[in-house]
Amino acid sequence: MAVKFVVGLFPSKGIAEDTCNRLRTEGVPARDIALQVLRQTAPTREVETVADELEALAVDPLVIGNTSESFAPYIRNGETAVFVRAHSEADVELAAGTIRQYAPIRIEVGWVEEGAARTHKLL
């Protein structure tokens, strides 16, 4: 199976951090989990690191596609995405099931197939 990525979008960084902690407790290696605040509560120009972090998403090997565009309709203030690299269907199910426990706004699974990014919405 090709590597897939399970992405959960949460309304706050705190809930996303709790999700990451639970994923690690469930046995997901820390190197397969990433957390990214998509929009701080302050404007980007006042928090320069947010712009840098969003730019870094474009080259992060854990991310497929443009995260800001994919989740743009859901981004308001402080939304945070959790990315989980899954090496098997069982890993996808574990990540998605764990993420669901924390009431995410949205869950998607993404992968690369024939050179193109593909996604499947789970929630």
N, CA, C and O of each residue as an XYZ file, in Angstrom:
492
protein
N       0.839     -1.184      0.000
C       0.000      0.000      0.000
C       0.879      1.240      0.000
O       1.897      1.290      0.690
N       0.483      2.234     -0.773
C       1.184      3.519     -0.761
C       0.944      4.201      0.577
O      -0.080      3.977      1.223
N       1.878      5.021      0.981
C       1.722      5.765      2.231
C       0.541      6.712      2.086
O       0.417      7.413      1.082
N      -0.318      6.728      3.087
C      -1.461      7.636      3.117
C      -1.295      8.584      4.296
O      -0.529      8.323      5.223
N      -2.023      9.676      4.241
C      -1.985     10.670      5.299
C      -3.398     10.931      5.779
O      -4.285     11.239      4.983
N      -3.608     10.808      7.081
C      -4.900     11.113      7.676
C      -4.774     12.508      8.265
O      -3.861     12.777      9.047
N      -5.690     13.397      7.890
C      -5.641     14.782      8.344
C      -6.922     15.097      9.094
O      -8.022     14.907      8.574
N      -6.773     15.577     10.313
C      -7.923     16.010     11.109
C      -7.813     17.494     11.377
O      -6.743     17.979     11.745
N      -8.902     18.223     11.199
C      -8.928     19.662     11.463
C      -9.710     19.907     12.740
O     -10.839     19.440     12.887
N      -9.099     20.649     13.672
C      -9.692     20.905     14.977
C      -9.902     22.395     15.199
O      -9.193     23.217     14.617
N     -10.879     22.752     16.043
C     -11.164     24.166     16.274
C     -10.113     24.888     17.113
O     -10.071     26.118     17.131
N      -9.262     24.128     17.808
C      -8.246     24.788     18.633
C      -6.987     23.931     18.713
O      -7.019     22.720     18.496
N      -5.889     24.590     19.028
C      -4.610     23.907     19.157
C      -4.622     22.925     20.327
O      -4.029     21.849     20.243
N      -5.291     23.290     21.406
C      -5.330     22.428     22.586
C      -5.950     21.069     22.300
O      -5.427     20.040     22.728
N      -7.063     21.065     21.578
C      -7.718     19.801     21.236
C      -6.825     18.990     20.309
O      -6.722     17.771     20.449
N      -6.178     19.666     19.363
C      -5.269     18.979     18.444
C      -4.091     18.371     19.199
O      -3.668     17.258     18.887
N      -3.558     19.087     20.185
C      -2.453     18.547     20.986
C      -2.898     17.323     21.768
O      -2.151     16.349     21.870
N      -4.112     17.360     22.326
C      -4.647     16.191     23.027
C      -4.740     14.988     22.082
O      -4.431     13.860     22.465
N      -5.164     15.245     20.860
C      -5.261     14.187     19.852
C      -3.896     13.592     19.561
O      -3.753     12.371     19.486
N      -2.885     14.447     19.396
C      -1.515     13.972     19.139
C      -1.020     13.110     20.295
O      -0.402     12.068     20.078
N      -1.291     13.542     21.514
C      -0.870     12.760     22.684
C      -1.547     11.394     22.689
O      -0.911     10.386     22.998
N      -2.816     11.358     22.353
C      -3.541     10.082     22.325
C      -3.010      9.172     21.220
O      -2.879      7.964     21.416
N      -2.704      9.754     20.056
C      -2.139      8.963     18.960
C      -0.826      8.313     19.388
O      -0.583      7.144     19.089
N       0.021      9.070     20.087
C       1.290      8.504     20.573
C       1.029      7.401     21.600
O       1.713      6.378     21.606
N       0.036      7.613     22.468
C      -0.329      6.596     23.460
C      -0.812      5.321     22.778
O      -0.568      4.219     23.269
N      -1.493      5.472     21.652
C      -2.010      4.319     20.895
C      -0.927      3.622     20.084
O      -1.189      2.602     19.448
N       0.306      4.172     20.102
C       1.415      3.501     19.439
C       1.858      4.106     18.117
O       2.731      3.546     17.454
N       1.285      5.230     17.716
C       1.725      5.880     16.482
C       3.058      6.573     16.767
O       3.147      7.368     17.702
N       4.089      6.287     15.982
C       5.392      6.927     16.224
C       5.296      8.448     16.090
O       4.603      8.959     15.210
N       5.991      9.158     16.963
C       5.970     10.635     16.947
C       6.399     11.185     15.591
O       5.906     12.233     15.173
N       7.309     10.500     14.895
C       7.784     10.984     13.594
C       6.689     10.934     12.531
O       6.824     11.563     11.482
N       5.599     10.192     12.787
C       4.491     10.091     11.836
C       3.341     11.040     12.170
O       2.282     10.975     11.546
N       3.542     11.915     13.145
C       2.497     12.850     13.567
C       3.032     14.271     13.438
O       4.151     14.566     13.857
N       2.217     15.146     12.853
C       2.576     16.567     12.774
C       1.354     17.393     13.137
O       0.222     17.019     12.830
N       1.593     18.512     13.791
C       0.528     19.419     14.182
C       0.848     20.780     13.586
O       1.990     21.235     13.655
N      -0.153     21.438     12.999
C       0.078     22.739     12.372
C      -1.098     23.668     12.643
O      -2.230     23.372     12.263
N      -0.828     24.793     13.303
C      -1.850     25.821     13.483
C      -2.021     26.500     12.129
O      -1.067     27.057     11.587
N      -3.232     26.455     11.584
C      -3.471     27.009     10.254
C      -3.710     28.508     10.287
O      -3.408     29.209      9.321
N      -4.250     29.002     11.393
C      -4.432     30.442     11.509
C      -4.431     30.822     12.977
O      -5.236     30.327     13.765
N      -3.529     31.696     13.324
C      -3.489     32.222     14.687
C      -4.662     33.173     14.867
O      -5.294     33.586     13.894
N      -4.946     33.514     16.111
C      -6.023     34.467     16.364
C      -5.604     35.880     16.010
O      -6.457     36.736     15.777
N      -4.298     36.141     15.964
C      -3.795     37.455     15.547
C      -3.542     37.427     14.045
O      -3.316     36.358     13.478
N      -3.577     38.603     13.385
C      -3.278     38.634     11.954
C      -1.874     38.122     11.661
O      -0.973     38.262     12.487
N      -1.687     37.523     10.473
C      -0.409     36.941     10.089
C       0.724     37.948     10.148
O       1.828     37.599     10.565
N       0.481     39.197      9.740
C       1.559     40.180      9.726
C       2.088     40.463     11.127
O       3.244     40.858     11.281
N       1.250     40.266     12.158
C       1.698     40.492     13.528
C       2.399     39.259     14.108
O       3.205     39.375     15.032
N       2.098     38.116     13.578
C       2.725     36.878     14.033
C       3.482     36.306     12.837
O       2.959     35.461     12.111
N       4.698     36.764     12.638
C       5.458     36.418     11.444
C       5.686     34.922     11.294
O       5.767     34.427     10.170
N       5.789     34.199     12.388
C       6.077     32.778     12.286
C       4.940     32.004     11.615
O       5.189     30.954     11.023
N       3.713     32.490     11.690
C       2.606     31.790     11.057
C       2.815     31.754      9.547
O       2.636     30.706      8.927
N       3.191     32.878      8.949
C       3.438     32.909      7.504
C       4.558     31.946      7.138
O       4.467     31.236      6.136
N       5.618     31.918      7.951
C       6.723     31.005      7.696
C       6.275     29.550      7.792
O       6.669     28.724      6.968
N       5.459     29.235      8.786
C       4.988     27.863      8.960
C       4.071     27.451      7.811
O       4.156     26.323      7.325
N       3.198     28.353      7.375
C       2.329     28.023      6.251
C       3.146     27.812      4.987
O       2.828     26.930      4.189
N       4.184     28.601      4.791
C       5.065     28.427      3.635
C       5.778     27.077      3.724
O       5.979     26.409      2.710
N       6.156     26.682      4.930
C       6.860     25.412      5.115
C       5.966     24.223      4.764
O       6.470     23.169      4.377
N       4.650     24.378      4.892
C       3.743     23.284      4.546
C       3.883     22.873      3.084
O       3.643     21.717      2.734
N       4.272     23.818      2.234
C       4.388     23.532      0.807
C       5.492     22.518      0.516
O       5.431     21.825     -0.499
N       6.496     22.419      1.384
C       7.610     21.506      1.139
C       7.708     20.396      2.175
O       8.599     19.551      2.088
N       6.810     20.384      3.152
C       6.850     19.368      4.199
C       6.492     18.014      3.601
O       5.431     17.882      2.991
N       7.352     16.994      3.760
C       7.064     15.682      3.175
C       5.866     14.986      3.805
O       5.374     13.996      3.264
N       5.394     15.486      4.934
C       4.250     14.866      5.597
C       2.927     15.389      5.039
O       1.862     14.883      5.392
N       2.990     16.408      4.162
C       1.786     17.065      3.675
C       1.636     16.866      2.170
O       2.593     17.029      1.414
N       0.429     16.514      1.746
C       0.126     16.390      0.320
C      -0.795     17.547     -0.045
O      -1.803     17.775      0.624
N      -0.462     18.262     -1.083
C      -1.309     19.359     -1.555
C      -1.141     20.610     -0.719
O      -0.244     20.696      0.119
N      -2.012     21.577     -0.954
C      -1.955     22.851     -0.268
C      -2.950     22.845      0.879
O      -4.157     22.949      0.661
N      -2.452     22.725      2.083
C      -3.304     22.611      3.262
C      -4.195     23.828      3.426
O      -5.380     23.693      3.732
N      -3.639     25.010      3.227
C      -4.429     26.227      3.405
C      -5.624     26.261      2.464
O      -6.716     26.659      2.869
N      -5.432     25.847      1.208
C      -6.537     25.841      0.253
C      -7.539     24.728      0.545
O      -8.747     24.943      0.449
N      -7.051     23.545      0.899
C      -7.936     22.409      1.160
C      -8.906     22.683      2.299
O     -10.073     22.294      2.242
N      -8.418     23.353      3.327
C      -9.234     23.584      4.508
C      -9.705     25.032      4.626
O     -10.226     25.424      5.671
N      -9.531     25.834      3.572
C      -9.875     27.262      3.606
C     -11.301     27.533      4.095
O     -11.493     28.462      4.880
N     -12.307     26.766      3.669
C     -13.671     27.071      4.136
C     -13.851     26.899      5.642
O     -14.808     27.420      6.214
N     -12.941     26.175      6.286
C     -13.091     25.872      7.708
C     -12.200     26.742      8.599
O     -12.319     26.703      9.824
N     -11.314     27.520      7.990
C     -10.329     28.271      8.770
C     -10.929     29.593      9.226
O     -11.351     30.410      8.407
N     -10.963     29.796     10.524
C     -11.451     31.045     11.089
C     -10.422     31.596     12.063
O      -9.681     32.513     11.709
N     -10.354     31.073     13.261
C      -9.384     31.541     14.252
C      -8.852     30.373     15.065
O      -9.601     29.719     15.791
N      -7.571     30.116     14.943
C      -6.924     29.107     15.759
C      -7.098     27.669     15.324
O      -6.664     26.761     16.032
N      -7.728     27.430     14.168
C      -7.898     26.062     13.723
C      -6.540     25.396     13.539
O      -5.578     26.019     13.091
N      -6.485     24.135     13.890
C      -5.229     23.400     13.872
C      -5.443     22.049     13.207
O      -6.428     21.358     13.471
N      -4.509     21.687     12.346
C      -4.583     20.403     11.646
C      -3.590     19.430     12.260
O      -2.485     19.807     12.649
N      -4.001     18.178     12.339
C      -3.129     17.088     12.772
C      -2.952     16.178     11.560
O      -3.931     15.745     10.952
N      -1.703     15.895     11.217
C      -1.362     15.041     10.081
C      -0.760     13.751     10.617
O       0.143     13.785     11.453
N      -1.256     12.616     10.139
C      -0.738     11.322     10.573
C      -0.360     10.516      9.332
O      -1.191     10.286      8.454
N       0.901     10.091      9.269
C       1.368      9.242      8.168
C       0.957      7.811      8.480
O       1.255      7.295      9.557
N       0.263      7.164      7.527
C      -0.229      5.800      7.728
C       0.408      4.880      6.692
O       0.363      5.160      5.494
N       1.001      3.785      7.157
C       1.700      2.845      6.282
C       0.846      1.639      5.905
O       1.260      0.818      5.086
N      -0.349      1.526      6.501
C      -1.250      0.413      6.183
C      -2.690      0.873      6.415
O      -2.931      1.920      7.016
N      -3.633      0.079      5.934
C      -5.045      0.409      6.154
C      -5.377      0.376      7.643
O      -6.216      1.144      8.113
N      -4.718     -0.515      8.385
C      -4.932     -0.561      9.832
C      -4.473      0.744     10.485
O      -5.113      1.232     11.416
N      -3.368      1.307      9.997
C      -2.891      2.597     10.509
C      -3.881      3.709     10.195
O      -4.106      4.596     11.019
N      -4.476      3.663      9.000
C      -5.482      4.666      8.623
C      -6.661      4.584      9.578
O      -7.132      5.604     10.082
N      -7.139      3.367      9.828
C      -8.287      3.165     10.724
C      -7.972      3.607     12.149
O      -8.802      4.239     12.803
N      -6.771      3.275     12.633
C      -6.371      3.684     13.979
C      -6.338      5.199     14.084
O      -6.890      5.766     15.027
N      -5.694      5.865     13.124
C      -5.583      7.325     13.158
C      -6.957      7.976     13.061
O      -7.280      8.866     13.848
N      -7.764      7.538     12.104
C      -9.091      8.132     11.922
C      -9.976      7.906     13.144
O     -10.689      8.814     13.572
N      -9.932      6.710     13.700
C     -10.728      6.408     14.891
C     -10.319      7.241     16.089
O     -11.165      7.712     16.849
N      -9.022      7.419     16.252
C      -8.521      8.224     17.365
C      -8.889      9.688     17.167
O      -9.329     10.351     18.106
N      -8.712     10.190     15.962
C      -9.057     11.581     15.661
C     -10.545     11.828     15.896
O     -10.917     12.874     16.428
N     -11.401     10.880     15.509
C     -12.858     11.029     15.695
C     -13.231     11.231     17.161
O     -14.213     11.913     17.455
N     -12.476     10.658     18.071
C     -12.780     10.763     19.502
C     -12.710     12.202     19.999
O     -13.266     12.515     21.052
N     -12.036     13.081     19.261
C     -11.830     14.457     19.700
C     -12.675     15.458     18.912
O     -12.354     16.646     18.879
N     -13.745     14.993     18.284
C     -14.725     15.834     17.589
C     -14.093     16.840     16.627
O     -14.225     18.049     16.815
N     -13.407     16.338     15.596
C     -12.799     17.253     14.625
C     -13.851     17.926     13.746
O     -14.990     17.469     13.652
N     -13.446     19.009     13.114
C     -14.306     19.689     12.150
C     -14.384     18.864     10.876
O     -15.430     18.775     10.234
N     -13.249     18.259     10.526
C     -13.166     17.508      9.264
C     -12.038     16.484      9.355
O     -11.032     16.713     10.026
N     -12.217     15.340      8.667
C     -11.160     14.324      8.545
C     -11.055     13.952      7.066
O     -12.063     13.723      6.397
N      -9.831     13.898      6.573
C      -9.576     13.455      5.201
C      -8.400     12.490      5.188
O      -7.511     12.549      6.037
N      -8.421     11.601      4.202
C      -7.279     10.737      3.944
C      -6.725     11.153      2.584
O      -7.478     11.294      1.621
N      -5.414     11.348      2.507
C      -4.789     11.744      1.252
C      -3.655     10.806      0.886
O      -3.028     10.208      1.761
N      -3.391     10.675     -0.406
C      -2.299      9.846     -0.896
C      -1.928     10.315     -2.294
O      -2.654     11.094     -2.912
N      -0.799      9.837     -2.785
C      -0.373     10.154     -4.145
C      -0.568      8.911     -4.992
O      -0.122      7.821     -4.634
N      -1.243      9.091     -6.125
C      -1.506      7.988     -7.033
C      -1.205      8.454     -8.455
O      -1.783      9.430     -8.933
N      -0.311      7.759     -9.112
C       0.090      8.103    -10.475
C       0.513      9.565    -10.587
O       0.180     10.241    -11.561
N       1.238     10.044     -9.598
C       1.771     11.400     -9.610
C       0.784     12.497     -9.241
O       1.146     13.673     -9.260
N      -0.437     12.151     -8.910
C      -1.453     13.150     -8.549
C      -1.937     12.922     -7.117
O      -2.061     11.785     -6.662
N      -2.206     14.015     -6.424
C      -2.716     13.938     -5.059
C      -4.185     13.540     -5.102
O      -4.959     14.085     -5.889
N      -4.560     12.598     -4.261
C      -5.944     12.134     -4.143
C      -6.374     12.292     -2.691
O      -5.553     12.184     -1.780
N      -7.659     12.547     -2.479
C      -8.167     12.642     -1.119
C      -9.514     11.929     -1.030
O     -10.218     11.743     -2.023
N      -9.839     11.541      0.188
C     -11.118     10.922      0.482
C     -11.590     11.497      1.813
O     -10.890     11.386      2.820
N     -12.762     12.104      1.826
C     -13.307     12.702      3.046
C     -13.932     11.616      3.911
O     -14.747     10.824      3.439
N     -13.544     11.588      5.178
C     -14.133     10.657      6.122
C     -15.175     11.345      6.996
O     -16.081     10.704      7.529
N     -15.032     12.663      7.132
C     -15.969     13.449      7.949
C     -16.010     14.857      7.418
O     -16.734     15.697      7.953
